[in-house]
Amino acid sequence: MPPMSASEESPRRRGRPPSGGREAILEAALTVLRDHGIAHLTSREVAARAGVSDASVYYHFRDRAGLLEAMFERGMKPLLFLQDAEDGDPRAVLRQAAASLEAFFDDVLPILHAAQSDAELRPIVAEYIERKDVGPHRGVENLAGYLRAQQQAGRVNRRANPDAVAMLLIDATFARCVRRHMLIRSEERLPSREALLDEIGRLLEPT
């Protein structure tokens, strides 16, 4: 949210706003970013879409940078799938990984694009990513760690390179999301996600 004018400050009030508005604000903010870009990410626009007051937006998120950080953290929730995947079938886990990664990129890409186009927000989001250590290396580490454990259990080819396979899957899901966000409508002429997973699965088959 840009610096407020006097007219924007007037709706703010003391006390705790009604509960249940935080998720609605995050969803509304993501919709604004996707549909209209960072220039329209104001407290007034977000509050109107979420059906809350301007005061609720400030109460929960302080400012525009705080709102973007919260949106980023919300977008990371799909990546928690590996917590329950230790003993899962590798092919099933990779299918879940691909779906979770695409859900993550679908939510996070608009935020990153918005931050890159805003001189004020760009260093704030970059500092947040560095502080939280949430770069792409984390995804590679987590997925590769799972694959190494499966190699030890004999369910994954011991000659496979877990880091390279994890990177292949992450970059493929990233590229699929980028094409969607860029409105490049050519998916029907490209290998499907299932075809990609079948090929990765063959790489990982135990010998």
C-alpha positions as CSV (number, residue, x, y, z in Angstrom):
1,M,0.0,0.0,0.0
2,P,1.5,3.4,-0.9
3,P,1.9,6.2,1.7
4,M,-1.6,7.2,2.8
5,S,-3.2,10.5,2.3
6,A,-5.2,12.2,5.0
7,S,-8.4,10.9,3.5
8,E,-7.1,7.4,3.7
9,E,-6.1,7.7,7.3
10,S,-9.5,8.7,8.5
11,P,-11.1,5.3,8.4
12,R,-8.5,3.8,10.8
13,R,-9.8,3.1,14.3
14,R,-8.5,1.6,17.5
15,G,-9.3,-1.9,18.7
16,R,-9.4,-5.3,17.1
17,P,-11.3,-5.6,13.8
18,P,-13.8,-8.4,13.4
19,S,-12.2,-11.9,13.2
20,G,-12.0,-13.8,10.0
21,G,-10.9,-11.0,7.8
22,R,-7.2,-11.8,7.4
23,E,-7.7,-14.6,4.8
24,A,-10.2,-12.6,2.9
25,I,-7.8,-9.7,2.7
26,L,-5.0,-12.0,1.5
27,E,-7.2,-13.5,-1.2
28,A,-8.5,-10.0,-2.3
29,A,-4.9,-8.7,-2.4
30,L,-3.8,-11.6,-4.7
31,T,-6.8,-11.0,-6.9
32,V,-5.9,-7.3,-7.3
33,L,-2.3,-8.2,-8.1
34,R,-3.3,-10.7,-10.7
35,D,-6.0,-8.6,-12.3
36,H,-4.7,-5.1,-12.1
37,G,-1.1,-5.0,-11.0
38,I,0.8,-3.4,-8.1
39,A,-0.4,0.1,-8.9
40,H,-3.9,-0.9,-7.7
41,L,-2.7,-2.6,-4.5
42,T,-4.1,0.0,-2.1
43,S,-5.8,-0.5,1.2
44,R,-9.0,0.9,-0.2
45,E,-9.1,-1.4,-3.2
46,V,-8.2,-4.5,-1.1
47,A,-10.6,-3.7,1.7
48,A,-13.5,-3.1,-0.8
49,R,-12.9,-6.5,-2.4
50,A,-12.5,-8.3,0.9
51,G,-15.6,-6.7,2.4
52,V,-13.7,-5.2,5.4
53,S,-12.7,-1.7,6.5
54,D,-9.4,0.0,5.6
55,A,-8.6,-0.3,9.4
56,S,-8.7,-4.1,9.1
57,V,-6.0,-4.1,6.4
58,Y,-3.7,-1.9,8.5
59,Y,-4.4,-3.9,11.6
60,H,-3.4,-7.2,10.2
61,F,-0.5,-6.1,7.8
62,R,0.8,-2.6,8.8
63,D,1.6,-1.6,5.2
64,R,2.0,-2.9,1.7
65,A,5.3,-4.6,2.3
66,G,3.7,-6.5,5.3
67,L,0.8,-7.5,3.1
68,L,3.2,-8.9,0.4
69,E,5.2,-10.8,2.9
70,A,2.0,-12.4,4.3
71,M,0.9,-13.3,0.8
72,F,4.3,-14.9,0.1
73,E,4.1,-17.0,3.3
74,R,0.5,-18.0,2.5
75,G,1.6,-19.1,-1.0
76,M,4.3,-21.4,0.5
77,K,1.8,-23.6,2.3
78,P,1.5,-26.1,-0.6
79,L,5.2,-26.9,-0.2
80,L,4.6,-28.6,3.2
81,F,3.6,-31.8,1.4
82,L,7.0,-33.4,2.0
83,Q,6.4,-33.5,5.7
84,D,4.1,-36.5,5.3
85,A,5.9,-38.1,2.3
86,E,8.8,-40.0,3.9
87,D,7.4,-43.5,3.1
88,G,5.2,-42.7,0.2
89,D,5.5,-44.3,-3.3
90,P,8.1,-42.1,-5.2
91,R,5.9,-41.7,-8.3
92,A,2.9,-40.7,-6.2
93,V,5.1,-38.3,-4.2
94,L,6.4,-36.7,-7.4
95,R,2.9,-36.2,-8.7
96,Q,2.0,-34.5,-5.5
97,A,5.2,-32.5,-5.6
98,A,4.4,-31.2,-9.1
99,A,0.9,-30.2,-8.2
100,S,2.0,-28.5,-5.0
101,L,4.8,-26.7,-6.8
102,E,2.5,-25.4,-9.4
103,A,0.0,-24.2,-6.7
104,F,3.0,-22.4,-5.0
105,F,4.2,-20.7,-8.2
106,D,0.6,-19.7,-9.2
107,D,0.3,-17.7,-5.9
108,V,3.9,-16.5,-5.6
109,L,4.7,-15.4,-9.1
110,P,2.3,-12.4,-9.1
111,I,3.9,-11.3,-5.9
112,L,7.5,-11.5,-7.2
113,H,6.6,-9.8,-10.5
114,A,4.8,-7.0,-8.5
115,A,7.8,-6.5,-6.2
116,Q,10.3,-6.5,-9.2
117,S,8.3,-3.7,-10.8
118,D,8.2,-1.5,-7.7
119,A,11.4,0.3,-6.7
120,E,10.2,0.6,-3.1
121,L,9.2,-3.0,-2.6
122,R,11.9,-4.7,-4.6
123,P,14.6,-4.5,-1.9
124,I,12.1,-5.2,0.9
125,V,11.0,-8.5,-0.7
126,A,14.6,-9.4,-1.6
127,E,15.6,-8.9,2.1
128,Y,12.6,-11.0,3.2
129,I,13.6,-13.9,1.0
130,E,17.2,-13.7,2.2
131,R,16.2,-13.5,5.8
132,K,13.7,-16.4,5.6
133,D,16.1,-18.4,3.4
134,V,13.3,-19.3,1.0
135,G,15.1,-19.3,-2.3
136,P,14.7,-22.2,-4.9
137,H,17.6,-24.0,-3.2
138,R,15.3,-25.0,-0.4
139,G,12.9,-26.8,-2.7
140,V,15.8,-28.7,-4.3
141,E,17.2,-29.6,-0.9
142,N,13.9,-30.9,0.4
143,L,12.9,-32.9,-2.6
144,A,16.4,-34.3,-3.2
145,G,16.6,-35.3,0.5
146,Y,13.4,-37.3,0.0
147,L,14.8,-39.0,-3.1
148,R,18.1,-39.9,-1.3
149,A,16.1,-41.5,1.5
150,Q,14.2,-43.5,-1.2
151,Q,17.5,-44.5,-2.8
152,Q,18.7,-45.9,0.6
153,A,15.4,-47.8,0.9
154,G,15.9,-49.3,-2.6
155,R,12.8,-47.6,-4.1
156,V,14.8,-45.2,-6.3
157,N,17.6,-45.9,-8.8
158,R,20.9,-45.5,-6.9
159,R,22.5,-44.0,-10.1
160,A,20.0,-41.2,-10.3
161,N,21.2,-37.7,-9.2
162,P,18.6,-36.5,-6.6
163,D,19.6,-32.8,-6.9
164,A,19.3,-32.9,-10.7
165,V,16.0,-34.6,-10.7
166,A,14.6,-32.2,-8.1
167,M,15.8,-29.3,-10.1
168,L,14.2,-30.7,-13.3
169,L,10.8,-31.0,-11.6
170,I,11.0,-27.6,-10.0
171,D,12.1,-25.8,-13.1
172,A,9.5,-27.6,-15.2
173,T,6.6,-26.6,-12.9
174,F,8.0,-23.1,-12.8
175,A,8.0,-22.8,-16.6
176,R,4.4,-24.1,-16.8
177,C,3.3,-21.4,-14.4
178,V,5.2,-18.7,-16.2
179,R,3.6,-19.6,-19.5
180,R,0.2,-19.4,-17.9
181,H,0.9,-16.0,-16.3
182,M,2.2,-14.7,-19.6
183,L,-1.0,-16.0,-21.3
184,I,1.0,-18.2,-23.7
185,R,-1.7,-20.6,-24.8
186,S,0.3,-23.4,-26.2
187,E,0.1,-26.1,-23.6
188,E,-1.7,-28.5,-25.9
189,R,1.4,-28.5,-28.1
190,L,3.7,-29.3,-25.2
191,P,4.3,-32.4,-23.2
192,S,1.8,-32.7,-20.4
193,R,2.7,-32.7,-16.7
194,E,1.8,-36.4,-16.6
195,A,4.2,-37.1,-19.6
196,L,6.9,-35.2,-17.8
197,L,6.3,-37.2,-14.6
198,D,6.4,-40.5,-16.5
199,E,9.8,-39.7,-17.9
200,I,11.2,-38.7,-14.5
201,G,9.6,-41.8,-13.0
202,R,11.5,-43.9,-15.6
203,L,14.8,-42.2,-14.6
204,L,14.1,-43.2,-11.0
205,E,13.1,-46.8,-11.5
206,P,15.3,-49.2,-9.5
207,T,17.6,-51.4,-11.7
